[in-house]
Amino acid sequence: MTFSWPPPAGRSRVLGAAIAAGLVILVLFTVFVLRLTENAVRREATGRVGTTAELSARLVREQALRIGEVVGSYGTRLETLPPLRNARLPAADAQRLHMTLRALRTEVDGIASAAFTDPQGRLVASSPASPLPIGTDLSGRDWYQGVKRRSPYLSRAFISAGPAHRKVTVTAVRVYGARHRLLGILLASETDRTQRFTDAFGREFHANVTVTDQDGVIVGTTGGAANRLVSLAQDPLVAKALRGRKGTSVGDVGGDRTVTGFAPVAGTGWTVTAAVPASEAYSDVPRLRLALLIAAGVIAFLLLFLVPTVAGRLSRARDALGVQEAFQRDLLPSQLPRGVQSVYLASERRMLLGGDFIDAVATPEGGVALLVGDVCGHGPRAAALGAGLRAGWRTLATAGVGTTRLDLLDLLVEGERRDEDLFVTVACAEISPDGRHLTYAIAGHPPPLLLTPDGITLLEGPRGAALGLGASVPWPTGECALPDGWALALYTDGLIEARPAPDGPRLGVPGLVEWATDPAGRPSAERLLRAARNLADREAHVLEDDLALVLVDASVVQVDVRTSAAPRSIEHA
């Protein structure tokens, strides 16, 4: 099955349909990629908000543990207190207790007040002085019930009994004396430490961070919290965190689309939520969408404007290449005498018309004439000159004038060439009808290779200058006898200048002779022809010039060459 390049009108329709299909595919692909990448960006941004909530919860826990350790260290100063009686101490011990409470309040940042109760929860002392009288039973407070389970204990939020009525949380620590005897409970009240944390963390991560206690009451929130108990226990995300769960959610908060992460504060019962407006959390999505749309626009521009331009140029180049290929085929003889074999290949590196030409005809006397030539140059003008020379030489051969009359071919070069710098090298040979005598002439061309049972000979002389150089001397001819079993090879310099291996050495005349020798050291025309064909078929990438080879052997005079109609054996690559 062969493919025919459509005509220009058909190409335009095909190109238009291809561009339309490409635009449809581009739109669908852009939508798909945009949806895919937007979802990925949204998942990643949502995960960042959840990570912010978890990080906040860890920091709140670390802060609570640190305060518990600090309060516990002050509690060790009270290990030598005597047992309390009716929530009272001797004067010296009471003084030492007051000094410890005062130091805890003044030396530790964020501690608003400090107090000490006996094991039953009765108030013993406080700093500053509490409005509650000494001995007041505080055992019903949250911190008293909690510190019996674990120490230190972070209490629920409550409103202080002082005149400020501030929202307070308490860190309670058990204090032991000798023989691990419980002396009492040391309390440290905080008012704004958590609030300062939520403000700082919220500014750092551009989020609204809220910390609640065990009942969901707000302890601190970014932007400030009123000195009143506000519960978020009904908030579904806070409720999940109170149950020990963590995660993220996207929903409307106050009429705004918001991404919220929630997490419990381990070991305390508190919770943390971090809320970020969806427009800020997903701020990368519009930039991504813009980048993809710009990329799609550039591709659409290429499809609509550049692709037709490039396609037009490629189409014209394809048409020109088709003309060149057809012209190149026309440069080769349509039929060769039986017994004459050839290999021809134009260099693929140039992708232009070759300057090499070959021919072989039967002479009127019954012999065979051969021609191999190389126009110095490439392209249509060199190929046209080669075609003209081949036609002129064939006319000389069929008219019986003589195929070795290079002076006549030189006149043809001078008259037909369009460029003054073009010249031609040729090698021509004529075999007598009985196949026993060879006449040849060389004009600046590589010498023919004669293979006989006795060995391989380069027919290097006599030689003349290339055609078209304005030489005034005649071109001499050479003659030699042909023994039984002879073969003759004419070739262009593209064959001996080829590199059989990439980056390897050139073949050269010694390599050509080696190709023409079998493993037993005997000349072999078949081996030479096979090696040249392999080079043309499989290793054309190593050619730097056109390649041409014409091979004839003694079998050419065993048939009537004038009536031979056997198919040509030119190898096209």
Buried (B, 14 or more C-beta within 10 A) or exposed (E): EEEEEEEEEEBBEEBEEBBEEBBEEBEEEBEEBBEEBBEEBBEEBBEBBBBBBBBBBBBBBEBBBEBBEBBBEBBEBBEEBEEBEEBBBEEEBBEBBBEBBBBBBEEBEBBBBBBBBBBEBBBBBBBEEBEBEBEBBBBEBBBBBBBBEEBBBBBBBBEBEBEEEEBBBBBBBBBBBEEEEEBBBBBBBBBBBBBEBBBEBBEEBEBBBBBBBBBBBBBBBBEEBEEEBEBBEEBEBBBBBBEEEBBBBBEEBEEEEBBBBBBBBEBBBBBBBBBBBBEEBBEBBEEBBEEBEEEBEEBBEBBEEEBBEEBBEEBEEEEEEEEBBEBBEEBBBEBBBBBBBBBBBBBEEBEBBBBBBBBBBBBEEBBBBBBBBBBBBBBBBBBBBBBBBBEBBBEBBBEEEBBBBBBBBBEBBEEBBEEEEBBBBBBBBBBBBEBBBBBBBBBBBBBBBBBBEEEBBEBEEEBBBBBBBEBEEEBEBBEBEBEEBBBBBBBBBBBBBBBBEEEEEEBEBEBBBBBBBEEEEEBBBEBBBEBBBEBBEEBBEBBEBBBBBBBBBBEBBEEEBEEBEEEBBBBEB
